[in-house]
Amino acid sequence: MTSILFAGECMLELRKASPSTYQRDFAGDTYNSAVYAKLWNSQLDISFFSALGNDSISEEMIEQWNDLGLDTSHILRSPDRQPGLYAINVDEHGERSFTYWRNQSAARIMMQLLDGDYSGLTASGFDYVYVSGISFGILSDDDKQLLIDLLEALKASGAKIAYDPNYRAKMWRDNDHACQWNDRAYRVADIIFPGHEDHRDLYGHASKQDILSYLEKFGDKEVVLKCGDDGVYGYQNNGEVAHRPFFPAPVQVDSTAAGDSFAGTYLAARAGDSSVDASISAAMSVAAFVVQHQGAIAPLDAYQQFKDAIESPAASWSLG
């Protein structure tokens, strides 16, 4: 069975349901990607690597992840920390903003809890490993290096490393600090998901060609370049192999997990032997579906109806 490991943080999500109440859920960028990977291809072995506490919320998280079919055997436990918390606010255009309480989250010390023992992860024989800029951003610099070391060990064991910058300025000391670690992640990765907005904010790149020229120094990568209204481009062997024009969702309710669902679906499609072009098409369609629903994880029944519709031989439209 093809396997993918997602590494990062899952938090308690609070989303305003009315002026005086919040709805509770669990979410986090790489966790969201893991869920959407499993939803796209239930035959994949999807694992999540993170850290939780020994509290009741942590236990609820584990129970939910198991119910979703995720492998939780690589979840570490902190005796004195708990999951992080964030509240989400969505404006009238579906754009979101966040308030975080995560400085003492267990996930921030997951590399310390691992204590240099990578054997359990490397022995699992993962085919793909996915991390993001947020996976790095929550860690101390010493622990960032330990995560790089882990990725190199997993790569040496046969895994393809996938990385999305998912840049959040508040998580970094300054721009140079973020660029330094983003470059290190690019070097170890085999598949990268650069975005035009991320590269504009990180490096001042103004065009697709600026980004591609910059990426040349990292060697031959599978590049999935997200260019907003210009669509998504795919590159292999230093050549363009795909371009899918942008198609907006009929309505955008909440863009929280657009990029997360894109990355998870893309990796699940590639793990199922789909081409770069077909994988981009699938990922864009899922992202367009996800933004029409509130919260990071769309209602599972609605997702299944969506997926059944696009897979039906009688479907009147194709992916992308």
C-alpha positions in Angstrom: 0.0 0.0 0.0 1.4 3.4 -1.0 2.0 5.6 2.1 2.3 9.3 2.8 3.4 10.9 6.1 2.2 14.4 6.9 4.1 16.2 9.6 3.1 19.3 11.5 0.5 20.6 14.0 -3.3 20.1 14.5 -5.1 22.6 16.7 -8.4 23.2 18.3 -10.3 25.5 15.9 -13.0 27.9 17.0 -15.1 29.3 14.3 -17.8 31.9 15.0 -21.3 30.4 14.5 -23.2 33.4 15.8 -22.4 36.7 17.6 -22.2 34.9 20.9 -21.1 31.3 20.1 -18.2 29.5 18.4 -18.2 26.1 16.7 -15.4 23.8 17.7 -13.3 21.6 15.3 -9.8 20.3 14.8 -7.6 21.7 12.0 -4.0 22.6 11.0 -2.4 23.0 7.5 -0.6 19.6 7.2 -3.4 17.8 9.1 -6.0 19.2 6.7 -3.9 18.0 3.8 -3.7 14.5 5.4 -7.5 14.4 5.6 -8.0 15.5 2.0 -5.4 13.0 0.8 -7.3 10.2 2.6 -10.6 11.4 1.3 -9.3 11.5 -2.3 -7.9 8.0 -2.1 -9.0 5.8 0.8 -6.6 3.1 -0.3 -3.6 5.1 0.7 -1.9 4.6 4.0 -2.0 8.1 5.5 0.0 8.8 8.7 0.3 12.0 10.8 3.4 12.9 12.8 2.9 15.5 15.5 2.7 15.8 19.3 -0.2 16.1 21.7 -0.7 16.1 25.4 -2.4 13.7 27.7 -5.5 15.8 28.1 -9.1 15.1 27.0 -8.9 17.3 23.9 -5.8 15.3 22.8 -7.7 12.1 23.2 -10.6 13.5 21.2 -8.2 14.4 18.4 -6.8 10.9 18.3 -10.2 9.4 18.2 -11.3 11.6 15.3 -8.2 10.9 13.4 -8.6 7.2 13.8 -12.3 7.5 12.7 -11.0 9.3 9.5 -8.7 6.4 8.8 -5.4 8.2 9.6 -2.6 6.2 11.2 -1.8 7.8 14.6 1.0 5.5 15.6 3.6 8.3 15.1 1.9 10.8 17.4 4.1 11.7 20.4 2.9 12.8 23.8 4.0 15.6 26.1 3.3 15.2 29.8 2.9 18.9 30.4 1.6 20.5 27.1 -1.6 20.4 25.2 -2.8 21.2 21.6 -2.7 24.7 20.4 -5.9 26.8 19.8 -6.9 29.3 17.2 -10.0 31.3 16.4 -11.0 32.1 12.8 -12.8 35.1 11.4 -14.1 35.1 7.9 -15.1 38.4 6.1 -17.8 38.9 3.6 -15.5 37.9 0.8 -14.6 34.5 2.4 -11.1 35.7 3.3 -10.0 34.6 6.7 -7.9 35.9 9.6 -6.7 34.1 12.7 -6.0 34.6 16.3 -3.6 32.0 17.8 -2.8 30.6 21.3 -0.1 28.1 20.4 3.1 29.2 22.1 3.0 26.3 24.5 1.5 23.7 22.2 2.9 20.1 22.3 3.6 20.2 18.6 6.2 22.9 19.1 8.5 20.4 20.8 7.7 17.4 18.7 11.3 17.1 17.5 12.5 17.2 21.1 10.1 14.5 22.0 11.4 12.4 19.1 14.8 12.8 20.7 16.8 12.0 17.6 15.3 8.5 17.2 14.2 8.4 13.6 14.1 4.6 13.3 10.4 4.3 13.8 9.6 6.7 11.0 12.3 5.6 8.6 11.4 1.9 9.1 7.8 2.6 8.0 8.8 2.8 4.4 6.9 6.0 3.5 6.6 6.7 -0.2 6.0 10.4 0.3 6.5 12.8 3.2 4.8 16.2 3.3 5.8 19.3 5.4 5.1 23.0 5.1 6.6 26.3 6.1 4.2 26.2 9.1 5.7 22.8 10.2 9.0 24.7 10.4 7.7 27.9 11.7 6.4 26.5 15.0 9.8 25.1 15.9 12.9 26.6 17.5 15.8 27.0 15.1 17.5 24.0 16.7 14.4 22.0 16.1 14.0 23.2 12.6 17.4 21.7 11.9 16.3 18.5 13.5 13.3 18.4 11.1 15.7 18.9 8.2 17.7 16.0 9.5 14.6 13.9 9.8 13.6 14.7 6.2 17.0 13.8 5.0 16.8 10.5 6.8 13.4 9.8 5.4 14.6 10.7 1.9 17.6 8.3 2.3 15.1 5.6 3.2 13.3 6.0 -0.1 10.6 8.7 0.5 10.0 11.6 -1.8 9.8 14.8 0.2 7.1 17.3 -0.6 7.2 20.9 0.7 4.8 23.9 0.5 6.2 27.2 1.9 2.8 28.3 3.2 4.4 31.5 4.4 3.0 33.3 7.5 5.2 36.3 8.3 4.2 36.4 12.0 5.8 32.9 12.5 9.3 34.2 11.6 11.8 36.5 13.2 12.2 38.5 9.9 12.1 38.0 6.2 15.8 36.8 6.0 15.1 34.2 8.7 12.1 32.8 6.7 14.1 32.8 3.4 17.0 30.9 5.0 14.8 28.1 6.2 12.6 28.0 3.1 15.8 27.5 1.0 16.9 24.7 3.2 13.5 23.0 2.8 13.6 23.5 -1.0 17.0 21.8 -1.1 15.9 18.6 0.6 12.5 18.4 -1.1 11.7 16.5 -4.3 8.2 18.0 -4.9 7.6 21.7 -4.1 4.5 23.9 -4.1 5.7 27.5 -4.6 3.0 30.1 -4.7 3.3 33.5 -6.4 2.1 35.3 -3.3 4.6 33.5 -1.1 7.5 34.2 -3.4 6.5 37.9 -3.8 6.4 38.3 0.0 9.5 36.2 0.7 11.8 37.1 -2.1 10.2 40.0 -3.9 9.6 37.9 -7.1 7.3 39.7 -9.4 6.7 37.1 -12.1 6.5 33.4 -12.8 9.9 33.6 -14.5 11.4 35.2 -11.5 10.3 32.2 -9.4 11.5 29.6 -11.9 14.8 31.3 -12.3 15.3 31.3 -8.5 14.3 27.7 -8.2 17.0 26.6 -10.7 19.7 26.7 -8.0 17.9 23.9 -6.1 18.3 21.4 -8.9 15.7 19.4 -10.7 12.4 19.3 -8.8 8.8 18.4 -9.4 7.4 22.0 -9.2 3.7 22.8 -8.8 3.6 26.6 -9.2 0.5 28.3 -8.1 0.0 31.6 -9.9 -3.4 32.9 -8.7 -5.6 34.0 -11.5 -3.1 32.7 -14.0 -3.7 29.2 -12.9 -1.3 26.4 -11.9 1.8 25.2 -13.8 3.5 21.9 -13.4 7.2 21.2 -14.2 9.3 18.0 -14.4 12.8 17.6 -15.6 13.2 21.4 -15.8 10.4 21.6 -18.4 6.7 22.6 -18.3 4.4 19.6 -18.4 1.1 21.1 -17.3 -0.9 24.3 -17.1 -4.4 24.5 -15.7 -6.2 27.8 -16.0 -7.8 29.2 -12.8 -11.5 28.5 -12.5 -13.3 30.3 -9.6 -15.7 28.5 -7.3 -19.3 29.6 -7.8 -19.2 31.2 -4.4 -16.3 31.5 -1.9 -17.5 31.0 1.7 -14.2 30.3 3.4 -10.7 30.0 1.9 -9.2 28.5 5.0 -8.1 25.2 3.6 -7.9 25.9 -0.1 -4.1 25.4 -0.3 -4.2 22.5 2.2 -6.8 20.6 0.3 -4.9 21.3 -3.0 -1.6 19.8 -1.6 -3.2 16.8 0.0 -5.3 15.9 -3.1 -2.3 16.5 -5.4 -0.1 14.1 -3.4 -2.9 11.5 -3.2 -3.4 11.6 -6.9 0.4 11.4 -7.6 0.6 8.5 -5.2 -2.1 6.8 -7.2 0.0 7.2 -10.4 -1.9 10.1 -11.9 0.2 12.4 -14.1 1.2 15.9 -12.9 -1.4 17.4 -15.1 -4.2 15.1 -13.9 -3.1 15.6 -10.3 -3.2 19.4 -10.6 -6.7 19.1 -12.2 -8.0 17.0 -9.3 -6.4 19.3 -6.7 -7.9 22.5 -8.2 -11.3 20.9 -8.3 -11.2 19.9 -4.7 -9.9 23.3 -3.6 -12.8 24.9 -5.5 -15.2 22.7 -3.7 -13.6 23.2 -0.3 -13.9 27.0 -0.4 -17.6 26.8 -0.7 -17.9 25.4 2.8 -17.1 26.8 6.2 -14.1 25.5 8.2 -11.0 23.7 7.2 -12.6 20.3 6.7 -15.7 20.3 4.5 -18.7 18.2 5.6 -17.8 14.6 4.7 -21.2 13.8 3.2 -21.0 16.8 0.9 -17.4 15.9 -0.1 -18.5 12.4 -1.0 -21.4 13.7 -3.1 -18.9 16.0 -4.9 -16.4 13.2 -5.5 -19.1 10.8 -6.7 -20.3 13.5 -9.2 -16.9 14.1 -10.8 -16.2 10.4 -11.0 -19.5 9.5 -12.5 -19.3 8.3 -16.2 -22.4 10.5 -16.8 -20.7 13.6 -15.4 -21.3 16.6 -17.7 -18.0 18.3 -16.7 -14.4 17.1 -16.1 -11.8 18.0 -13.4 -10.6 21.5 -14.2 
